[in-house]
Amino acid sequence: MCIAAPAQIVEINDSDKMAVVDFGGVRQQVKLDLVEDVEEGRYVLVHSGYAIEVMTDEAAKESLEAWDELLKVLDEEDQQNLK
């Protein structure tokens, strides 16, 4: 199974169709070849180093909330396994 994660665009370099995106504090460069109409501050879904979809603010918020909930559950499971 492949998973795409939401990230916010913080910097765009149009000359090579690259962007720096932020995954909750972790920054990474991604390629913008597969999306159009991107701008700094917008959210994109990222998979394998490519932005694959530009997200609405509402969709990004819902997706980030789901990721936060998943990470919380995984952290709780890890804590229980350490006992």
N, C-alpha and C positions, 0 to 999 in steps of 0.2 A: 504494500500500500504506500502511496506517495502522499505527502502532506504539504500543502502550501501554507505559509505563515504570513500574516499581515505585518506590514512595516510602513513607517512614514518616511516619505522622501524628504531629505534634509539638504541635498545639493544635487544639481543636475549639470552634467557636462554634455552639451548638445553635440560637440564636435565628434565624440566617439560613442554617442548614445548610451552613456553610462550614468548611473546615479549612486549617491551614497544614501542608504536607507538606515533607519533606526528601528531595531527590534527591542524596544523597552530598555534602552541604554547600550545595547550592543550594535555597533555600526558595521556595515558591510557594503561593498560595492556590488551593484547588480546591473545587468544589461537591460536596456529599454527597447530592444528590437521588436518585441511582441505587443507593445502597447502604444497608444496614441493619446494625445491631449493630457500629458502629465505635467505637473507643476509642483514646485516645492510646497510642502505642507500636506499634500494629498497622500492617501494611503493606497498601497498596492499589495496584491498577493504575490509572494515570491516563492518560486520553486526552482531548485537547482541553479541558483544564480541569475535567474531571469524574472523580471516582473511580468506576470502573466495576465493580470487583470487590474484595472483601476477601480478602486472601491468608493462607494459613497461614504460620507462621514458616518451615517447611521449603520451601514453594514460593517464598517471598520470597528465601530464601538461594540456592536454585538459580538463580532468575532473575537475582539480582544478580551471581552468579558468571559467568553467561553474558554479561551486559552487560560485566563487567570484561574477560573474554576478548576480546570483540568490540572494545572500545576499545583493548586492547593490540595486536591485529592491525592495526587502522586506524592506530594511531600508528607501528607498525613500517613500514607501507606508506608513510606520509607521510615518514618519515626516509629511506627508500630513494629516494623520488622527489626529495628535495632533493640527492641526491648527483650 
